[in-house]
Amino acid sequence: MGLILLEALLALLIFVGIIWWTMFSGRRRGELPPPTDKDKDA
């Protein structure tokens, strides 16, 4: 029983780690600013 709980905890930690990695490993200064009218003409 303890081994099953340990395995479930490990799977949860891996899952949370993947979510954390995808949320916070993007662009260094956040998202790109919204396009301006000048950008739309190009």
ROPA-812138 format. One record per atom (N, C-alpha, C, CB): residue number from 0; residue in three letters; atom name; x, y, z. Coordinates in nm, 2 decimals, decimal comma. Glycine has a CB too. Layout:
% ROPA-812138
<rec><k>NUM</k><r>ALA</r><a>CA</a><px>X</px><py>Y</py><pz>Z</pz></rec>
...
% end
This chain:
% ROPA-812138
<rec><k>0</k><r>MET</r><a>N</a><px>0,08</px><py>-0,12</py><pz>0,00</pz></rec>
<rec><k>0</k><r>MET</r><a>CA</a><px>0,00</px><py>0,00</py><pz>0,00</pz></rec>
<rec><k>0</k><r>MET</r><a>C</a><px>0,09</px><py>0,13</py><pz>0,00</pz></rec>
<rec><k>0</k><r>MET</r><a>CB</a><px>-0,09</px><py>0,00</py><pz>0,12</pz></rec>
<rec><k>1</k><r>GLY</r><a>N</a><px>0,19</px><py>0,12</py><pz>0,08</pz></rec>
<rec><k>1</k><r>GLY</r><a>CA</a><px>0,28</px><py>0,24</py><pz>0,09</pz></rec>
<rec><k>1</k><r>GLY</r><a>C</a><px>0,35</px><py>0,27</py><pz>-0,04</pz></rec>
<rec><k>1</k><r>GLY</r><a>CB</a><px>0,38</px><py>0,22</py><pz>0,20</pz></rec>
<rec><k>2</k><r>LEU</r><a>N</a><px>0,39</px><py>0,16</py><pz>-0,12</pz></rec>
<rec><k>2</k><r>LEU</r><a>CA</a><px>0,45</px><py>0,17</py><pz>-0,24</pz></rec>
<rec><k>2</k><r>LEU</r><a>C</a><px>0,36</px><py>0,24</py><pz>-0,35</pz></rec>
<rec><k>2</k><r>LEU</r><a>CB</a><px>0,50</px><py>0,04</py><pz>-0,30</pz></rec>
<rec><k>3</k><r>ILE</r><a>N</a><px>0,23</px><py>0,21</py><pz>-0,34</pz></rec>
<rec><k>3</k><r>ILE</r><a>CA</a><px>0,13</px><py>0,27</py><pz>-0,43</pz></rec>
<rec><k>3</k><r>ILE</r><a>C</a><px>0,12</px><py>0,42</py><pz>-0,40</pz></rec>
<rec><k>3</k><r>ILE</r><a>CB</a><px>0,00</px><py>0,19</py><pz>-0,42</pz></rec>
<rec><k>4</k><r>LEU</r><a>N</a><px>0,11</px><py>0,45</py><pz>-0,28</pz></rec>
<rec><k>4</k><r>LEU</r><a>CA</a><px>0,10</px><py>0,59</py><pz>-0,24</pz></rec>
<rec><k>4</k><r>LEU</r><a>C</a><px>0,23</px><py>0,67</py><pz>-0,28</pz></rec>
<rec><k>4</k><r>LEU</r><a>CB</a><px>0,08</px><py>0,61</py><pz>-0,09</pz></rec>
<rec><k>5</k><r>LEU</r><a>N</a><px>0,34</px><py>0,61</py><pz>-0,26</pz></rec>
<rec><k>5</k><r>LEU</r><a>CA</a><px>0,47</px><py>0,67</py><pz>-0,30</pz></rec>
<rec><k>5</k><r>LEU</r><a>C</a><px>0,47</px><py>0,69</py><pz>-0,46</pz></rec>
<rec><k>5</k><r>LEU</r><a>CB</a><px>0,59</px><py>0,59</py><pz>-0,26</pz></rec>
<rec><k>6</k><r>GLU</r><a>N</a><px>0,43</px><py>0,60</py><pz>-0,53</pz></rec>
<rec><k>6</k><r>GLU</r><a>CA</a><px>0,42</px><py>0,61</py><pz>-0,67</pz></rec>
<rec><k>6</k><r>GLU</r><a>C</a><px>0,32</px><py>0,71</py><pz>-0,72</pz></rec>
<rec><k>6</k><r>GLU</r><a>CB</a><px>0,39</px><py>0,47</py><pz>-0,74</pz></rec>
<rec><k>7</k><r>ALA</r><a>N</a><px>0,21</px><py>0,72</py><pz>-0,65</pz></rec>
<rec><k>7</k><r>ALA</r><a>CA</a><px>0,11</px><py>0,82</py><pz>-0,68</pz></rec>
<rec><k>7</k><r>ALA</r><a>C</a><px>0,16</px><py>0,96</py><pz>-0,65</pz></rec>
<rec><k>7</k><r>ALA</r><a>CB</a><px>-0,02</px><py>0,80</py><pz>-0,61</pz></rec>
<rec><k>8</k><r>LEU</r><a>N</a><px>0,23</px><py>0,98</py><pz>-0,54</pz></rec>
<rec><k>8</k><r>LEU</r><a>CA</a><px>0,29</px><py>1,10</py><pz>-0,51</pz></rec>
<rec><k>8</k><r>LEU</r><a>C</a><px>0,40</px><py>1,14</py><pz>-0,61</pz></rec>
<rec><k>8</k><r>LEU</r><a>CB</a><px>0,36</px><py>1,10</py><pz>-0,37</pz></rec>
<rec><k>9</k><r>LEU</r><a>N</a><px>0,48</px><py>1,05</py><pz>-0,65</pz></rec>
<rec><k>9</k><r>LEU</r><a>CA</a><px>0,58</px><py>1,08</py><pz>-0,75</pz></rec>
<rec><k>9</k><r>LEU</r><a>C</a><px>0,52</px><py>1,12</py><pz>-0,89</pz></rec>
<rec><k>9</k><r>LEU</r><a>CB</a><px>0,67</px><py>0,95</py><pz>-0,78</pz></rec>
<rec><k>10</k><r>ALA</r><a>N</a><px>0,41</px><py>1,05</py><pz>-0,93</pz></rec>
<rec><k>10</k><r>ALA</r><a>CA</a><px>0,34</px><py>1,09</py><pz>-1,05</pz></rec>
<rec><k>10</k><r>ALA</r><a>C</a><px>0,28</px><py>1,23</py><pz>-1,04</pz></rec>
<rec><k>10</k><r>ALA</r><a>CB</a><px>0,23</px><py>0,99</py><pz>-1,08</pz></rec>
<rec><k>11</k><r>LEU</r><a>N</a><px>0,23</px><py>1,26</py><pz>-0,92</pz></rec>
<rec><k>11</k><r>LEU</r><a>CA</a><px>0,17</px><py>1,40</py><pz>-0,90</pz></rec>
<rec><k>11</k><r>LEU</r><a>C</a><px>0,28</px><py>1,50</py><pz>-0,90</pz></rec>
<rec><k>11</k><r>LEU</r><a>CB</a><px>0,10</px><py>1,40</py><pz>-0,76</pz></rec>
<rec><k>12</k><r>LEU</r><a>N</a><px>0,39</px><py>1,48</py><pz>-0,84</pz></rec>
<rec><k>12</k><r>LEU</r><a>CA</a><px>0,51</px><py>1,57</py><pz>-0,85</pz></rec>
<rec><k>12</k><r>LEU</r><a>C</a><px>0,56</px><py>1,59</py><pz>-0,99</pz></rec>
<rec><k>12</k><r>LEU</r><a>CB</a><px>0,62</px><py>1,52</py><pz>-0,76</pz></rec>
<rec><k>13</k><r>ILE</r><a>N</a><px>0,56</px><py>1,49</py><pz>-1,07</pz></rec>
<rec><k>13</k><r>ILE</r><a>CA</a><px>0,60</px><py>1,50</py><pz>-1,21</pz></rec>
<rec><k>13</k><r>ILE</r><a>C</a><px>0,50</px><py>1,58</py><pz>-1,29</pz></rec>
<rec><k>13</k><r>ILE</r><a>CB</a><px>0,62</px><py>1,36</py><pz>-1,27</pz></rec>
<rec><k>14</k><r>PHE</r><a>N</a><px>0,37</px><py>1,56</py><pz>-1,26</pz></rec>
<rec><k>14</k><r>PHE</r><a>CA</a><px>0,27</px><py>1,63</py><pz>-1,33</pz></rec>
<rec><k>14</k><r>PHE</r><a>C</a><px>0,27</px><py>1,78</py><pz>-1,29</pz></rec>
<rec><k>14</k><r>PHE</r><a>CB</a><px>0,13</px><py>1,57</py><pz>-1,29</pz></rec>
<rec><k>15</k><r>VAL</r><a>N</a><px>0,29</px><py>1,81</py><pz>-1,17</pz></rec>
<rec><k>15</k><r>VAL</r><a>CA</a><px>0,30</px><py>1,95</py><pz>-1,12</pz></rec>
<rec><k>15</k><r>VAL</r><a>C</a><px>0,42</px><py>2,01</py><pz>-1,18</pz></rec>
<rec><k>15</k><r>VAL</r><a>CB</a><px>0,30</px><py>1,96</py><pz>-0,97</pz></rec>
<rec><k>16</k><r>GLY</r><a>N</a><px>0,53</px><py>1,94</py><pz>-1,19</pz></rec>
<rec><k>16</k><r>GLY</r><a>CA</a><px>0,65</px><py>1,99</py><pz>-1,24</pz></rec>
<rec><k>16</k><r>GLY</r><a>C</a><px>0,64</px><py>2,03</py><pz>-1,39</pz></rec>
<rec><k>16</k><r>GLY</r><a>CB</a><px>0,77</px><py>1,89</py><pz>-1,23</pz></rec>
<rec><k>17</k><r>ILE</r><a>N</a><px>0,57</px><py>1,94</py><pz>-1,47</pz></rec>
<rec><k>17</k><r>ILE</r><a>CA</a><px>0,55</px><py>1,97</py><pz>-1,61</pz></rec>
<rec><k>17</k><r>ILE</r><a>C</a><px>0,46</px><py>2,09</py><pz>-1,62</pz></rec>
<rec><k>17</k><r>ILE</r><a>CB</a><px>0,48</px><py>1,85</py><pz>-1,68</pz></rec>
<rec><k>18</k><r>ILE</r><a>N</a><px>0,36</px><py>2,11</py><pz>-1,54</pz></rec>
<rec><k>18</k><r>ILE</r><a>CA</a><px>0,27</px><py>2,22</py><pz>-1,55</pz></rec>
<rec><k>18</k><r>ILE</r><a>C</a><px>0,35</px><py>2,35</py><pz>-1,52</pz></rec>
<rec><k>18</k><r>ILE</r><a>CB</a><px>0,15</px><py>2,21</py><pz>-1,46</pz></rec>
<rec><k>19</k><r>TRP</r><a>N</a><px>0,43</px><py>2,34</py><pz>-1,41</pz></rec>
<rec><k>19</k><r>TRP</r><a>CA</a><px>0,51</px><py>2,46</py><pz>-1,37</pz></rec>
<rec><k>19</k><r>TRP</r><a>C</a><px>0,61</px><py>2,50</py><pz>-1,48</pz></rec>
<rec><k>19</k><r>TRP</r><a>CB</a><px>0,59</px><py>2,42</py><pz>-1,24</pz></rec>
<rec><k>20</k><r>TRP</r><a>N</a><px>0,67</px><py>2,40</py><pz>-1,54</pz></rec>
<rec><k>20</k><r>TRP</r><a>CA</a><px>0,77</px><py>2,42</py><pz>-1,65</pz></rec>
<rec><k>20</k><r>TRP</r><a>C</a><px>0,70</px><py>2,49</py><pz>-1,76</pz></rec>
<rec><k>20</k><r>TRP</r><a>CB</a><px>0,83</px><py>2,29</py><pz>-1,69</pz></rec>
<rec><k>21</k><r>THR</r><a>N</a><px>0,58</px><py>2,45</py><pz>-1,80</pz></rec>
<rec><k>21</k><r>THR</r><a>CA</a><px>0,52</px><py>2,51</py><pz>-1,92</pz></rec>
<rec><k>21</k><r>THR</r><a>C</a><px>0,46</px><py>2,64</py><pz>-1,89</pz></rec>
<rec><k>21</k><r>THR</r><a>CB</a><px>0,41</px><py>2,41</py><pz>-1,97</pz></rec>
<rec><k>22</k><r>MET</r><a>N</a><px>0,43</px><py>2,67</py><pz>-1,77</pz></rec>
<rec><k>22</k><r>MET</r><a>CA</a><px>0,37</px><py>2,80</py><pz>-1,73</pz></rec>
<rec><k>22</k><r>MET</r><a>C</a><px>0,48</px><py>2,91</py><pz>-1,72</pz></rec>
<rec><k>22</k><r>MET</r><a>CB</a><px>0,30</px><py>2,80</py><pz>-1,60</pz></rec>
<rec><k>23</k><r>PHE</r><a>N</a><px>0,60</px><py>2,87</py><pz>-1,67</pz></rec>
<rec><k>23</k><r>PHE</r><a>CA</a><px>0,70</px><py>2,98</py><pz>-1,63</pz></rec>
<rec><k>23</k><r>PHE</r><a>C</a><px>0,83</px><py>2,97</py><pz>-1,71</pz></rec>
<rec><k>23</k><r>PHE</r><a>CB</a><px>0,73</px><py>2,96</py><pz>-1,49</pz></rec>
<rec><k>24</k><r>SER</r><a>N</a><px>0,83</px><py>2,89</py><pz>-1,82</pz></rec>
<rec><k>24</k><r>SER</r><a>CA</a><px>0,96</px><py>2,88</py><pz>-1,90</pz></rec>
<rec><k>24</k><r>SER</r><a>C</a><px>0,94</px><py>2,95</py><pz>-2,03</pz></rec>
<rec><k>24</k><r>SER</r><a>CB</a><px>1,00</px><py>2,74</py><pz>-1,91</pz></rec>
<rec><k>25</k><r>GLY</r><a>N</a><px>0,85</px><py>3,04</py><pz>-2,04</pz></rec>
<rec><k>25</k><r>GLY</r><a>CA</a><px>0,83</px><py>3,11</py><pz>-2,17</pz></rec>
<rec><k>25</k><r>GLY</r><a>C</a><px>0,92</px><py>3,22</py><pz>-2,20</pz></rec>
<rec><k>25</k><r>GLY</r><a>CB</a><px>0,69</px><py>3,16</py><pz>-2,18</pz></rec>
<rec><k>26</k><r>ARG</r><a>N</a><px>0,87</px><py>3,33</py><pz>-2,25</pz></rec>
<rec><k>26</k><r>ARG</r><a>CA</a><px>0,95</px><py>3,44</py><pz>-2,28</pz></rec>
<rec><k>26</k><r>ARG</r><a>C</a><px>1,00</px><py>3,51</py><pz>-2,15</pz></rec>
<rec><k>26</k><r>ARG</r><a>CB</a><px>0,87</px><py>3,55</py><pz>-2,36</pz></rec>
<rec><k>27</k><r>ARG</r><a>N</a><px>1,12</px><py>3,56</py><pz>-2,16</pz></rec>
<rec><k>27</k><r>ARG</r><a>CA</a><px>1,19</px><py>3,62</py><pz>-2,04</pz></rec>
<rec><k>27</k><r>ARG</r><a>C</a><px>1,11</px><py>3,74</py><pz>-1,99</pz></rec>
<rec><k>27</k><r>ARG</r><a>CB</a><px>1,33</px><py>3,67</py><pz>-2,08</pz></rec>
<rec><k>28</k><r>ARG</r><a>N</a><px>1,05</px><py>3,82</py><pz>-2,07</pz></rec>
<rec><k>28</k><r>ARG</r><a>CA</a><px>0,98</px><py>3,94</py><pz>-2,02</pz></rec>
<rec><k>28</k><r>ARG</r><a>C</a><px>0,83</px><py>3,93</py><pz>-2,04</pz></rec>
<rec><k>28</k><r>ARG</r><a>CB</a><px>1,03</px><py>4,07</py><pz>-2,10</pz></rec>
<rec><k>29</k><r>GLY</r><a>N</a><px>0,78</px><py>3,81</py><pz>-2,04</pz></rec>
<rec><k>29</k><r>GLY</r><a>CA</a><px>0,63</px><py>3,79</py><pz>-2,05</pz></rec>
<rec><k>29</k><r>GLY</r><a>C</a><px>0,59</px><py>3,78</py><pz>-2,19</pz></rec>
<rec><k>29</k><r>GLY</r><a>CB</a><px>0,56</px><py>3,91</py><pz>-1,98</pz></rec>
<rec><k>30</k><r>GLU</r><a>N</a><px>0,46</px><py>3,80</py><pz>-2,21</pz></rec>
<rec><k>30</k><r>GLU</r><a>CA</a><px>0,40</px><py>3,79</py><pz>-2,34</pz></rec>
<rec><k>30</k><r>GLU</r><a>C</a><px>0,43</px><py>3,91</py><pz>-2,43</pz></rec>
<rec><k>30</k><r>GLU</r><a>CB</a><px>0,25</px><py>3,78</py><pz>-2,33</pz></rec>
<rec><k>31</k><r>LEU</r><a>N</a><px>0,42</px><py>3,90</py><pz>-2,56</pz></rec>
<rec><k>31</k><r>LEU</r><a>CA</a><px>0,45</px><py>4,01</py><pz>-2,65</pz></rec>
<rec><k>31</k><r>LEU</r><a>C</a><px>0,34</px><py>4,11</py><pz>-2,63</pz></rec>
<rec><k>31</k><r>LEU</r><a>CB</a><px>0,45</px><py>3,96</py><pz>-2,80</pz></rec>
<rec><k>32</k><r>PRO</r><a>N</a><px>0,37</px><py>4,24</py><pz>-2,66</pz></rec>
<rec><k>32</k><r>PRO</r><a>CA</a><px>0,27</px><py>4,34</py><pz>-2,65</pz></rec>
<rec><k>32</k><r>PRO</r><a>C</a><px>0,17</px><py>4,33</py><pz>-2,76</pz></rec>
<rec><k>32</k><r>PRO</r><a>CB</a><px>0,33</px><py>4,48</py><pz>-2,65</pz></rec>
<rec><k>33</k><r>PRO</r><a>N</a><px>0,04</px><py>4,37</py><pz>-2,74</pz></rec>
<rec><k>33</k><r>PRO</r><a>CA</a><px>-0,06</px><py>4,36</py><pz>-2,85</pz></rec>
<rec><k>33</k><r>PRO</r><a>C</a><px>-0,01</px><py>4,44</py><pz>-2,97</pz></rec>
<rec><k>33</k><r>PRO</r><a>CB</a><px>-0,20</px><py>4,41</py><pz>-2,80</pz></rec>
<rec><k>34</k><r>PRO</r><a>N</a><px>-0,05</px><py>4,39</py><pz>-3,09</pz></rec>
<rec><k>34</k><r>PRO</r><a>CA</a><px>-0,01</px><py>4,46</py><pz>-3,22</pz></rec>
<rec><k>34</k><r>PRO</r><a>C</a><px>-0,07</px><py>4,59</py><pz>-3,23</pz></rec>
<rec><k>34</k><r>PRO</r><a>CB</a><px>-0,04</px><py>4,37</py><pz>-3,34</pz></rec>
<rec><k>35</k><r>THR</r><a>N</a><px>0,00</px><py>4,69</py><pz>-3,28</pz></rec>
<rec><k>35</k><r>THR</r><a>CA</a><px>-0,05</px><py>4,82</py><pz>-3,30</pz></rec>
<rec><k>35</k><r>THR</r><a>C</a><px>-0,10</px><py>4,84</py><pz>-3,45</pz></rec>
<rec><k>35</k><r>THR</r><a>CB</a><px>0,06</px><py>4,93</py><pz>-3,27</pz></rec>
<rec><k>36</k><r>ASP</r><a>N</a><px>-0,16</px><py>4,95</py><pz>-3,48</pz></rec>
<rec><k>36</k><r>ASP</r><a>CA</a><px>-0,20</px><py>4,97</py><pz>-3,62</pz></rec>
<rec><k>36</k><r>ASP</r><a>C</a><px>-0,09</px><py>4,97</py><pz>-3,71</pz></rec>
<rec><k>36</k><r>ASP</r><a>CB</a><px>-0,28</px><py>5,10</py><pz>-3,63</pz></rec>
<rec><k>37</k><r>LYS</r><a>N</a><px>0,03</px><py>5,02</py><pz>-3,67</pz></rec>
<rec><k>37</k><r>LYS</r><a>CA</a><px>0,15</px><py>5,02</py><pz>-3,75</pz></rec>
<rec><k>37</k><r>LYS</r><a>C</a><px>0,19</px><py>4,88</py><pz>-3,79</pz></rec>
<rec><k>37</k><r>LYS</r><a>CB</a><px>0,27</px><py>5,09</py><pz>-3,68</pz></rec>
<rec><k>38</k><r>ASP</r><a>N</a><px>0,18</px><py>4,79</py><pz>-3,69</pz></rec>
<rec><k>38</k><r>ASP</r><a>CA</a><px>0,21</px><py>4,65</py><pz>-3,72</pz></rec>
<rec><k>38</k><r>ASP</r><a>C</a><px>0,12</px><py>4,58</py><pz>-3,81</pz></rec>
<rec><k>38</k><r>ASP</r><a>CB</a><px>0,22</px><py>4,57</py><pz>-3,59</pz></rec>
<rec><k>39</k><r>LYS</r><a>N</a><px>-0,01</px><py>4,62</py><pz>-3,81</pz></rec>
<rec><k>39</k><r>LYS</r><a>CA</a><px>-0,11</px><py>4,56</py><pz>-3,89</pz></rec>
<rec><k>39</k><r>LYS</r><a>C</a><px>-0,09</px><py>4,59</py><pz>-4,04</pz></rec>
<rec><k>39</k><r>LYS</r><a>CB</a><px>-0,25</px><py>4,60</py><pz>-3,85</pz></rec>
<rec><k>40</k><r>ASP</r><a>N</a><px>-0,03</px><py>4,71</py><pz>-4,07</pz></rec>
<rec><k>40</k><r>ASP</r><a>CA</a><px>-0,01</px><py>4,75</py><pz>-4,21</pz></rec>
<rec><k>40</k><r>ASP</r><a>C</a><px>0,10</px><py>4,67</py><pz>-4,28</pz></rec>
<rec><k>40</k><r>ASP</r><a>CB</a><px>0,01</px><py>4,90</py><pz>-4,22</pz></rec>
<rec><k>41</k><r>ALA</r><a>N</a><px>0,19</px><py>4,62</py><pz>-4,20</pz></rec>
<rec><k>41</k><r>ALA</r><a>CA</a><px>0,31</px><py>4,55</py><pz>-4,26</pz></rec>
<rec><k>41</k><r>ALA</r><a>C</a><px>0,27</px><py>4,41</py><pz>-4,31</pz></rec>
<rec><k>41</k><r>ALA</r><a>CB</a><px>0,42</px><py>4,54</py><pz>-4,15</pz></rec>
% end
